[in-house]
Amino acid sequence: MQRISREQWRERSAITPVAREDDVDWARLVVAGDIVAVIRQLNERTRFRFTGVYRVDPPLLCNLHLYDRKNSRLNLSGGLSVLEDTYCGLVWSSLRPFTTTDSSTDAHLAAHAARERVRSYCGVPIRSAGGLVWGTLCHFDDRPRLLPRAELDALEHVAALLAARLTRAG
């Protein structure tokens, strides 16, 4: 494997936003129920391969919508995972966003089940009207990725919009 310098890694992992938050009418897309368009637009702002919406139903995590940058025509939704084996489980248990740019160097994840499968992750809670974590909105990849604070803010903003639509359904 070719070794690269930290500066080269940063350059390769840097985010080149395709659109700024004010360029996308998130509320219109959410109200229209076009969740796939929402997560596609979010994904295009980053270099992450996947962006998804997950429903927490302990002890399981249900994949409601998943966008794969490499295979955008595939419908990858509907899968179930054991909640505690996912980084979404960390969002659910901590009640707050969780990010890791490279799980292989993150000491807090040394024993986590997802460490080898998911190298980078950024997830935020989708909260019910009562404030409970109903699910998550997240980006993830099998490669290390950086995420600027502005993109975490965009995820949190969109998660709040999604909450109003998704949590009504159950």
Residue pairs with C-beta under 8 A, 6 or more apart in sequence:
4 12
9 144
10 146
13 47
13 101
13 144
13 145
13 146
14 47
14 146
15 45
15 46
15 47
15 146
15 147
15 148
15 151
16 47
17 45
17 150
17 151
18 44
18 45
19 41
19 44
19 45
21 150
21 153
21 154
21 157
24 41
26 38
26 41
26 157
26 158
26 161
27 161
29 37
29 38
29 41
30 38
30 158
30 161
30 162
30 164
30 165
31 165
33 165
35 53
35 64
35 65
35 162
35 165
35 166
36 65
36 67
38 158
38 162
39 51
39 52
39 53
39 65
39 66
39 67
39 137
40 51
40 67
40 72
42 51
42 137
42 139
42 154
42 155
42 158
43 50
43 51
43 67
43 69
43 139
45 151
45 154
46 139
46 145
46 147
46 151
47 141
47 145
48 69
48 120
48 122
48 139
48 140
48 141
48 145
48 147
49 68
49 69
49 70
49 140
49 141
49 142
49 143
50 66
50 67
50 68
50 69
50 139
50 140
50 141
51 66
51 67
51 137
51 138
51 139
52 63
52 64
52 65
52 66
52 67
52 136
52 137
52 138
52 140
53 64
53 65
53 66
53 126
53 135
53 136
53 137
53 162
53 166
54 61
54 62
54 63
54 64
54 86
54 88
54 135
54 136
54 137
54 138
55 61
55 62
55 64
55 134
55 135
55 166
56 83
56 88
56 92
56 133
56 134
56 135
56 136
57 83
58 83
58 92
59 82
59 83
59 84
60 80
60 81
60 82
60 83
61 80
61 81
61 82
61 83
61 86
61 88
61 89
62 78
62 79
62 80
63 76
63 77
63 78
63 79
63 80
63 81
64 77
64 135
64 166
65 77
66 76
66 77
66 79
68 74
68 76
82 113
83 89
83 92
84 113
85 113
85 114
86 113
86 114
87 98
87 100
87 112
87 114
87 118
87 121
87 123
87 138
87 140
88 123
88 135
88 136
88 138
90 98
90 123
91 97
91 98
91 123
91 124
91 125
91 133
91 136
91 138
92 125
92 133
92 136
95 125
95 133
96 125
97 122
97 123
97 124
97 125
97 152
97 155
97 156
98 121
98 122
98 123
99 121
99 122
99 123
99 147
99 152
100 106
100 108
100 109
100 120
100 121
101 120
101 144
101 145
101 146
101 147
102 119
102 120
102 144
103 109
103 112
103 114
103 115
103 116
103 118
103 119
103 120
103 121
104 115
104 119
104 144
106 115
109 115
114 121
117 142
118 140
118 141
118 142
119 141
119 142
119 143
119 144
119 145
120 139
120 140
120 141
120 143
120 144
120 145
120 147
121 138
121 139
121 140
121 141
122 138
122 139
122 140
122 147
122 151
122 152
122 155
123 136
123 137
123 138
123 139
123 140
123 155
124 136
124 137
124 138
124 152
124 155
124 156
124 159
125 133
125 134
125 135
125 136
125 159
126 133
126 134
126 135
126 136
126 137
126 159
126 162
126 163
126 166
126 167
127 133
127 134
127 159
127 160
127 163
127 167
128 134
128 163
128 167
129 163
129 167
134 163
134 166
134 167
135 166
136 159
137 155
137 158
137 159
137 162
138 155
139 145
139 147
139 151
139 155
